């Protein structure tokens, strides 16, 4: 499903048509040029319908005062600009000022994001290409702060669901939202719903297609992991590994999304291999083979996570999200080393995981009021403490009492619906049995 781009024009219909042609040549958008001759007093019904069909706008603002003494924008352009500014996300409104500066705008429009375009000495075709190039660059540079998907999950999931009917986001935006949302869906117990929604999103954009493929596979891992073991379980995890594998490089289109796709795909490949090593149908040599591959995939995920090529603004915004993933990957590697009887590396990675998870719990307890989310981070922190005791066989009775108290403080009505809570109780009982 390609995003609809609405072009607002005032006295420059020919340029608007040229810009439309240049953008559509890239085969990423459906472009709608504003309706012919709308009434100057109100936004005509045709234009209103066109605007409602769109999620991105290009505004071509041109001075209609021919005397050169003043700046005058056509009324229809002003009305449409105002309507779009109220209805669209600010980042989806791309304003181009023809031979004007921002200071030339009416006072109520100053401060809006806009790019000045000099037309003198250029053909209309050259101007249209310049506008299309700037739009293409700015569109692909858009990003979504990853942590928003955790902090505003109810709004985000409603937006994803609504996007399947009427696109609210650009391709890059929806790719980022899907990418960052699937872990939030795990904490809020919306995995199956998210899977259903994103399967309805259609796009020819390579980033969106790859993102959907990777995230659906990750969601399927969570679903498969909770099923009872049956004769086909090994085949199902192998199928997931094949779906998640494959060399790809989308960094030339969007480095940040490409990076996270590699982190997620390699992490879940590692988890699939780890689960295969638990199945009784395989012999010890096969299990070692699976664990070695799990370790390699998880280390590869960590290498992408440690990459420092991301723009500083995005890196800072996503620091908390990156730390959440460090907690996951360190823990996953630590578990693999425990199965390989490598105590030194096991303790190293489980210790790193504990530090990362404690930071995540502290952040959400301080900055978020949602009980569901806070409880899940508390549970993950408890889980890593128990796993360290289990694998190191160094069990502290006082720590066990404190963990039991923490578990009792967690909302039981909520927790009883939580697979993580159930699994931690099993782990807690197992560790307690070992010290009796």
C-alpha positions as CSV (number, residue, x, y, z in Angstrom):
1,X,0.0,0.0,0.0
2,X,1.8,3.2,-1.2
3,X,1.3,6.4,0.7
4,X,-0.9,9.1,-1.0
5,X,0.9,12.5,-1.5
6,X,-1.3,15.5,-1.9
7,X,0.2,18.5,-3.7
8,X,-1.1,22.0,-2.8
9,X,-0.5,24.7,-5.4
10,X,-1.5,28.3,-5.9
11,X,-1.0,29.8,-9.4
12,X,1.6,27.2,-10.4
13,X,-0.4,24.2,-11.6
14,X,2.1,23.4,-14.3
15,X,4.9,23.1,-11.7
16,X,2.7,20.9,-9.5
17,X,2.1,18.6,-12.4
18,X,5.8,18.4,-13.1
19,X,6.6,17.7,-9.4
20,X,4.0,14.9,-9.5
21,X,5.6,13.4,-12.5
22,X,9.1,13.4,-10.9
23,X,7.9,11.8,-7.7
24,X,5.8,9.2,-9.4
25,X,8.8,8.2,-11.6
26,X,10.3,6.7,-8.3
27,X,7.3,4.3,-8.0
28,X,6.9,4.9,-4.2
29,X,3.9,7.1,-4.0
30,X,0.4,7.8,-5.4
31,X,0.4,11.5,-6.1
32,X,-2.7,13.7,-6.1
33,X,-2.5,17.2,-7.5
34,X,-5.1,19.5,-5.8
35,X,-8.4,19.9,-7.6
36,X,-8.9,22.4,-10.4
37,X,-10.2,25.9,-9.5
38,X,-11.5,25.4,-5.9
39,X,-13.7,28.2,-4.6
40,X,-11.5,31.0,-3.1
41,X,-13.9,31.2,-0.1
42,X,-13.8,27.6,1.2
43,X,-12.1,24.3,0.6
44,X,-14.1,22.7,-2.2
45,X,-15.5,19.2,-1.6
46,X,-13.2,17.7,-4.3
47,X,-10.1,19.0,-2.5
48,X,-11.4,18.0,0.9
49,X,-11.9,14.4,-0.4
50,X,-8.4,14.4,-1.9
51,X,-6.8,15.6,1.3
52,X,-8.6,13.0,3.4
53,X,-7.3,10.3,1.0
54,X,-3.7,11.4,1.7
55,X,-1.2,11.1,4.5
56,X,1.6,13.3,3.1
57,X,1.4,16.8,1.6
58,X,3.7,19.0,-0.5
59,X,2.8,22.7,-0.5
60,X,4.1,24.8,-3.4
61,X,3.9,28.4,-2.0
62,X,4.3,31.0,-4.7
63,X,3.9,34.8,-4.4
64,X,1.0,35.9,-6.5
65,X,1.8,39.6,-6.2
66,X,3.3,40.6,-9.5
67,X,4.3,44.1,-8.4
68,X,7.2,42.9,-6.4
69,X,6.2,45.1,-3.5
70,X,4.5,42.5,-1.3
71,X,4.0,38.8,-0.6
72,X,0.5,37.5,-1.4
73,X,-0.5,33.8,-1.2
74,X,-3.7,32.7,-3.0
75,X,-6.6,32.2,-0.6
76,X,-7.2,28.6,-1.8
77,X,-3.6,27.7,-0.9
78,X,-3.9,29.3,2.5
79,X,-7.1,27.4,3.3
80,X,-5.7,24.1,2.2
81,X,-2.4,24.7,4.0
82,X,-4.3,25.5,7.2
83,X,-6.5,22.4,6.9
84,X,-3.6,20.1,6.2
85,X,-1.5,21.6,9.1
86,X,-4.4,20.8,11.5
87,X,-5.0,17.3,10.1
88,X,-1.6,15.9,9.1
89,X,1.4,15.0,11.2
90,X,3.8,17.9,11.1
91,X,6.6,15.7,9.7
92,X,4.4,14.8,6.8
93,X,3.9,18.4,5.6
94,X,6.7,19.4,3.1
95,X,6.6,23.1,2.3
96,X,8.5,24.7,-0.6
97,X,8.7,28.5,-0.9
98,X,9.2,29.6,-4.5
99,X,11.6,32.6,-4.5
100,X,10.6,33.4,-0.9
101,X,12.1,33.0,2.5
102,X,10.3,31.9,5.7
103,X,10.3,35.5,7.0
104,X,8.0,36.4,4.0
105,X,5.3,34.1,5.3
106,X,2.3,35.4,7.2
107,X,3.0,35.6,10.9
108,X,0.8,32.6,11.8
109,X,2.8,30.4,9.4
110,X,6.2,31.4,10.6
111,X,8.1,28.7,12.4
112,X,6.8,26.0,10.1
113,X,9.3,23.8,8.5
114,X,9.9,25.0,4.9
115,X,12.6,25.0,2.2
116,X,13.3,28.0,-0.1
117,X,13.6,27.2,-3.8
118,X,15.2,29.7,-6.2
119,X,13.7,29.4,-9.7
120,X,15.6,32.2,-11.5
121,X,17.7,30.8,-14.3
122,X,16.2,27.3,-14.0
123,X,13.7,25.5,-16.2
124,X,10.4,24.3,-14.7
125,X,11.6,20.8,-15.2
126,X,14.8,21.5,-13.2
127,X,12.8,23.2,-10.4
128,X,10.4,20.2,-10.3
129,X,13.3,17.8,-10.1
130,X,15.0,19.8,-7.2
131,X,11.7,19.8,-5.3
132,X,11.2,16.0,-5.9
133,X,14.8,15.3,-4.8
134,X,14.5,17.3,-1.6
135,X,11.1,15.7,-0.8
136,X,12.6,12.2,-1.4
137,X,15.6,12.9,0.9
138,X,13.5,14.4,3.7
139,X,10.9,11.6,3.4
140,X,13.5,8.9,3.8
141,X,15.2,10.7,6.7
142,X,12.1,10.5,8.9
143,X,12.4,8.4,11.9
144,X,10.3,7.3,14.9
145,X,11.8,7.3,18.4
146,X,11.8,3.6,19.3
147,X,10.9,4.0,22.9
148,X,7.6,5.6,22.0
149,X,6.2,2.2,21.1
150,X,6.6,1.2,24.7
151,X,5.4,4.4,26.3
152,X,2.4,5.0,24.0
153,X,1.5,1.5,23.0
154,X,-2.3,2.0,23.0
155,X,-2.0,4.9,20.6
156,X,0.6,3.2,18.5
157,X,-1.4,0.0,18.1
158,X,-4.5,1.9,17.1
159,X,-2.5,3.8,14.5
160,X,-1.2,0.5,13.1
161,X,-4.7,-0.9,12.9
162,X,-6.0,2.3,11.3
163,X,-3.1,2.4,8.8
164,X,-4.3,-0.9,7.3
165,X,-7.4,0.8,6.2
166,X,-6.2,4.4,5.4
167,X,-2.5,5.0,5.5
168,X,-1.5,7.4,8.2
169,X,2.3,7.1,7.8
170,X,4.9,7.1,5.1
171,X,6.5,3.8,4.2
172,X,9.6,4.5,6.2
173,X,7.5,5.5,9.2
174,X,5.3,2.5,9.2
175,X,8.4,0.3,8.7
176,X,10.0,1.8,11.8
177,X,6.8,1.6,13.8
178,X,6.4,-2.1,13.0
179,X,10.0,-2.8,13.8
180,X,9.9,-1.1,17.2
181,X,6.4,-2.3,18.1
182,X,6.7,-6.0,18.2
183,X,8.6,-6.1,21.5
184,X,6.0,-3.8,23.0
185,X,3.3,-6.1,21.7
186,X,5.0,-8.9,23.7
187,X,4.9,-7.0,26.9
188,X,1.3,-5.9,26.4
189,X,0.1,-9.4,25.3
190,X,-0.9,-8.2,21.8
191,X,1.3,-10.5,19.7
192,X,-1.4,-12.2,17.7
193,X,-3.3,-8.9,17.1
194,X,-0.2,-7.1,15.9
195,X,0.6,-10.1,13.6
196,X,-2.9,-9.8,12.1
197,X,-2.7,-6.1,11.5
198,X,0.7,-5.9,9.9
199,X,-0.1,-8.8,7.5
200,X,-2.8,-6.4,6.1
201,X,-0.2,-3.7,5.3
202,X,0.6,-3.7,1.6
203,X,3.6,-1.8,0.2
204,X,6.0,-2.1,-2.7
205,X,8.7,-0.5,-0.6
206,X,11.6,-2.9,-0.1
207,X,12.2,-1.7,3.5
208,X,8.5,-2.2,4.5
209,X,8.4,-5.7,2.8
210,X,11.6,-6.9,4.6
211,X,10.4,-5.4,7.9
212,X,7.1,-7.2,7.8
213,X,8.9,-10.5,6.9
214,X,11.3,-10.3,9.8
215,X,8.8,-9.1,12.4
216,X,6.2,-11.7,11.4
217,X,8.9,-14.4,11.8
218,X,9.9,-13.0,15.2
219,X,6.2,-13.0,16.3
220,X,5.8,-16.6,15.1
221,X,8.8,-17.6,17.3
222,X,7.0,-16.3,20.4
223,X,3.8,-18.1,19.4
224,X,5.7,-21.4,18.6
225,X,7.7,-21.2,21.8
226,X,4.6,-21.4,24.0
227,X,3.2,-24.5,22.2
228,X,3.7,-28.0,23.6
229,X,6.5,-30.0,22.0
230,X,5.3,-32.3,19.2
231,X,7.0,-34.4,16.5
232,X,7.1,-31.4,14.1
233,X,8.5,-28.8,16.6
234,X,12.0,-29.2,15.2
235,X,10.9,-28.7,11.6
236,X,8.9,-25.6,12.6
237,X,12.0,-23.9,14.3
238,X,14.1,-24.9,11.2
239,X,11.5,-23.2,9.0
240,X,11.7,-20.0,11.1
241,X,15.5,-20.1,10.8
242,X,15.2,-20.3,7.0
243,X,12.7,-17.4,7.0
244,X,14.9,-15.2,9.1
245,X,18.2,-16.1,7.2
246,X,19.5,-14.6,4.0
247,X,22.0,-11.8,3.2
248,X,20.4,-8.4,2.7
249,X,21.7,-4.9,2.7
250,X,19.2,-2.1,3.0
251,X,21.6,0.4,4.6
252,X,21.8,2.5,1.4
253,X,18.0,3.1,1.8
254,X,17.8,3.4,5.6
255,X,20.8,2.6,7.8
256,X,18.8,2.6,11.1
257,X,16.1,0.2,10.0
258,X,18.6,-2.0,8.2
259,X,20.6,-2.2,11.5
260,X,17.6,-3.2,13.6
261,X,16.5,-5.8,11.0
262,X,19.8,-7.5,11.3
263,X,19.7,-7.3,15.1
264,X,16.3,-8.9,15.3
265,X,16.8,-11.5,12.6
266,X,20.1,-12.7,14.1
267,X,18.7,-12.7,17.6
268,X,15.8,-14.8,16.7
269,X,17.9,-17.2,14.6
270,X,20.0,-17.7,17.7
271,X,16.9,-18.3,19.8
272,X,15.6,-20.9,17.3
273,X,18.9,-22.8,17.4
274,X,18.8,-22.6,21.2
275,X,15.3,-24.1,21.3
276,X,16.4,-26.9,18.9
277,X,19.1,-27.8,21.4
278,X,16.4,-28.5,24.0
279,X,14.6,-31.1,22.0
280,X,15.1,-34.7,23.0
281,X,14.9,-35.9,19.4
282,X,18.4,-34.7,18.7
283,X,21.6,-36.3,20.0
284,X,24.3,-34.6,22.0
285,X,26.5,-33.8,18.9
286,X,23.5,-32.3,17.1
287,X,22.7,-30.2,20.2
288,X,26.3,-28.8,20.4
289,X,26.0,-28.0,16.7
290,X,22.8,-26.0,17.4
291,X,24.3,-24.2,20.4
292,X,27.4,-23.1,18.4
293,X,25.2,-21.7,15.7
294,X,23.0,-20.0,18.3
295,X,26.1,-18.4,19.8
296,X,27.4,-17.2,16.4
297,X,24.0,-15.7,15.5
298,X,23.6,-13.9,18.8
299,X,27.2,-12.5,18.6
300,X,26.4,-11.2,15.2
301,X,23.2,-9.5,16.5
302,X,25.4,-7.9,19.2
303,X,27.9,-6.6,16.6
304,X,25.1,-4.8,14.8
305,X,23.8,-3.4,18.1
306,X,27.2,-2.0,18.9
307,X,27.4,-0.3,15.5
308,X,28.0,3.5,16.0
309,X,27.1,4.7,12.5
310,X,23.6,5.9,13.5
311,X,23.0,9.7,13.5
312,X,23.6,11.1,17.0
313,X,20.0,12.4,17.4
314,X,18.6,9.0,16.6
315,X,21.2,7.2,18.8
316,X,20.3,9.4,21.8
317,X,16.6,8.9,21.3
318,X,17.0,5.2,21.1
319,X,19.5,4.6,23.9
320,X,16.8,3.2,26.2
321,X,15.5,0.9,23.5
322,X,19.1,-0.3,22.7
323,X,19.6,-1.0,26.4
324,X,16.5,-3.2,26.4
325,X,17.9,-5.2,23.5
326,X,21.3,-5.5,25.3
327,X,19.4,-7.1,28.2
328,X,17.9,-9.6,25.7
329,X,21.0,-10.5,23.8
330,X,23.4,-10.7,26.7
331,X,20.9,-13.0,28.5
332,X,20.5,-15.2,25.4
333,X,24.2,-15.5,24.9
334,X,24.7,-16.3,28.6
335,X,22.2,-19.1,28.5
336,X,23.9,-20.6,25.4
337,X,27.3,-20.5,27.2
338,X,25.7,-22.2,30.3
339,X,24.6,-25.1,28.1
340,X,28.1,-25.3,26.6
341,X,29.5,-25.5,30.2
342,X,31.5,-22.3,29.7
343,X,31.1,-20.8,33.1
344,X,33.4,-17.8,32.7
345,X,31.5,-16.5,29.6
346,X,28.2,-17.5,31.1
347,X,28.8,-15.4,34.2
348,X,30.1,-12.5,32.1
349,X,27.1,-12.2,29.8
350,X,24.5,-12.9,32.5
351,X,26.1,-10.2,34.6
352,X,25.9,-7.7,31.7
353,X,22.3,-8.8,31.1
354,X,21.5,-8.1,34.8
355,X,23.0,-4.6,34.6
356,X,21.1,-3.8,31.4
357,X,17.8,-5.1,32.7
358,X,18.2,-3.2,36.0
359,X,18.7,0.0,34.0
360,X,15.6,-0.7,31.9
361,X,13.5,-1.4,35.0
362,X,14.7,1.9,36.6
363,X,13.9,3.9,33.5
364,X,10.4,2.6,33.2
365,X,9.6,2.8,36.9
366,X,10.8,6.4,36.9
367,X,9.2,7.6,33.6
368,X,6.2,5.5,32.9
369,X,3.0,4.9,35.0
370,X,1.7,1.9,33.1
371,X,1.5,-1.1,35.5
372,X,1.6,-3.7,32.8
373,X,4.9,-2.4,31.4
374,X,6.6,-1.8,34.7
375,X,5.6,-5.3,36.0
376,X,7.0,-6.9,32.9
377,X,10.4,-5.2,33.3
378,X,10.4,-6.2,37.0
379,X,9.7,-9.8,36.0
380,X,12.6,-9.8,33.5
381,X,14.9,-8.5,36.2
382,X,13.8,-11.2,38.5
383,X,14.2,-13.8,35.8
384,X,17.9,-12.9,35.1
385,X,18.6,-13.1,38.9
386,X,17.1,-16.6,39.1
387,X,18.9,-17.8,36.0
388,X,22.2,-16.6,37.3
389,X,21.6,-18.6,40.5
390,X,20.5,-21.6,38.5
391,X,23.4,-21.7,36.1
392,X,26.1,-20.7,38.6
393,X,24.7,-22.9,41.3
394,X,25.4,-20.1,43.7
395,X,22.1,-19.6,45.5
396,X,21.6,-16.9,48.0
397,X,18.7,-17.7,50.5
398,X,18.2,-14.0,51.3
399,X,18.0,-13.1,47.6
400,X,15.4,-15.8,47.1
401,X,13.3,-14.5,49.9
402,X,13.5,-11.0,48.4
403,X,12.5,-12.3,45.0
404,X,9.5,-14.2,46.5
405,X,8.4,-10.9,48.1
406,X,8.8,-9.1,44.8
407,X,6.6,-11.7,43.0
408,X,3.9,-11.3,45.6
409,X,3.8,-7.5,45.1
410,X,3.2,-7.8,41.4
411,X,-0.5,-7.4,40.4
412,X,-1.8,-11.0,40.5
413,X,-4.8,-10.5,38.3
414,X,-2.5,-9.1,35.6
415,X,0.3,-11.6,36.3
416,X,-1.9,-14.7,36.0
417,X,-2.4,-13.8,32.4
418,X,1.3,-13.4,31.8
419,X,3.3,-16.2,30.4
420,X,6.5,-14.6,31.7
421,X,5.1,-14.6,35.2
422,X,4.1,-18.2,34.9
423,X,7.6,-19.2,33.6
424,X,9.4,-17.3,36.4
425,X,7.3,-19.0,39.0
426,X,8.3,-22.4,37.6
427,X,12.0,-21.3,37.6
428,X,11.6,-19.9,41.1
429,X,10.1,-23.2,42.4
430,X,12.9,-25.1,40.6
431,X,15.7,-23.1,42.2
432,X,14.0,-23.3,45.7
433,X,13.8,-27.1,45.3
434,X,17.5,-27.2,44.7
435,X,18.4,-25.7,48.1
436,X,16.1,-27.9,50.2
